Amino acid sequence: MISQRKRGLQTVLLLLQSILIAWSLAVCLVISAMFVSLSWDQVSHYPLYAMVMIAGLFLESFRRDHFGKHHGSFGNNFIDQHQVSLNQTLYAAGALFIYLVLTRDSYISRISLGLWLPFLYLTLLFSNRYLWEILAYSLFRGTRKGRILLIGTPPKATELQNWLRSKQIYGMDTLGILSDDDLNEIEPPHNIPLLGTTDDVERVIEEKEITQVILLQLPEALYDYRKLMSVLQRHGVRLLIYNNLEERLKHPVIYFEDDGYQFISLRREPLENPFNRIAKRALDVVIALPVVVFVLPVAALAVWIIQRLYSPGPLFFRQIRAGLQNQRFAIWKFRTMYAGHPDTKQQVTAHDPRIYPGGHFLRRFSLDELPQFINVLRGDMSVTGPRPHLVEHNEQFARQIASYPIRTVVKPGITGLAQVRGFRGEAKTPDDISMRLESDITYLENWRLTLDLAIILRTIWQMVLPPKTAY
């Protein structure tokens, strides 16, 4: 989670710095024009110069990532920020110099170049020192704010204190520690309050609304691992383990390093990367906006006519569902049941008597879901993701499968991997829930933009030829 946030923030900053290169070029051209006359042939070559320097910027970023030097532009140390900015300027200038030599280009103005390089350095230094903080504040607030609970010995917490403090910029706040150690013999960590013993973990998670737990030592040494996992899965809380081994946990794990400290997570989460979320959100808007503007009004008229024939009443049906991090929101659908039916929280079954005849047609071809594109534009949902269920159903399924709430760490979707695999309709048995959950976890661990596109295409196909479970 933390590594994805950091990597994504670096990517977004790099893209903005690319824009700043072009902007700095334009500023220097304007200043140069005040002192010398620049021909159109000269000016027309400058966009290409900017592209070459942007390529140099990306090369420097690749080198820094390849050698694990992530901290440079994201620390509070001015010397590091200066070094990264200087390296970026040198790589950009070097790429331009190589291009000029290879192409024997003679159009570039020496005055423009003399102004551009120092101005570019200052621009990059400003972005590395201040812009990344603005981006981090914008991307990691609200429901994206992380609340960390430490479990383990105070000396380990003290060892990680500087690292924990440096993660606050990524929206990760450490609220306290649970420990079974005798604090009369061990000095408690500074500014990390003791919230109780390991027996208090569920109470603290509920009271502090914890989203991330970090184990500070091997599970066998401090807490019953299976009991802890049951509590975390029941509340949809992420887990990080400091410096542990996969064989000892007997569970698939993900290894990653951050600022020289090694951690283990239970799963990859590509959508914790803000760049991936921006790309996914862009796809949502590109798809949802035309549907809401052009398709939804026509569909609403057709559904209204069907409702007038079979079941007069409200056009839309609104219901409270559980969304990202179990946040509640009102989902929009075309009404497919008889108006005023009291059993709206009961799962829909095949040949359900609550559904009016025309409603069966709408549900089979998923036309009743079209208003949910409004939820997508509002940001409550995505086009693709785990289907949002009633809060009561989430609680019911969580009692049957402990890890069920983990699916709420990503936005719910109109369609999803489970749906296109045929897992839709009534969930009758724990196996039905388990198969859907397996697909949802596969989705959140392996998200790619191409996966979203594949799910959308398969959904369109199933709207034409609905599976048997569509009712």
Secondary structure, DSSP 4 states (H G I P E B T S, - for coil): -HHHHHHHHHHHHHHHHHHHHHHHHHHHHHHHHTTS---HHHHHTHHHHHHHHHHHHHHHHHHHHHTT--SGGGSS-HHHHHHHHHHHHHHHHHHHHHHHHHHT---S-HHHHHHHHHHHHHHHHHIIIIIHHHHHHHHS-GGG-EEEEEES-HHHHHHTHHHHHHGGGGTEEEEEEE--S-TTTSPPPTT--EEE-GGGHHHHHHHHT--EEEE-S-GGGTS-HHHHHHHHHHHT-EEEEES--HHHHTS--EEEEETTEEEEESS--GGGSHHHHHHHHHHHHHHHHHIIIIIHHHHHHHHHHHHHHH--S-SEEEEEEE-GGG-EEEEEEE--B-TT-S-TTSPP-TT-TTB-HHHHHHHHTTGGGTTHHHHHHHTS-EEESSPP--HHHHHHHHHH-TTGGGGGGS--EEE-HHHHTT--S---SHHHHHHHHHHHHHHHHS--HHHHHHHHHHHHHHHHS--TT--
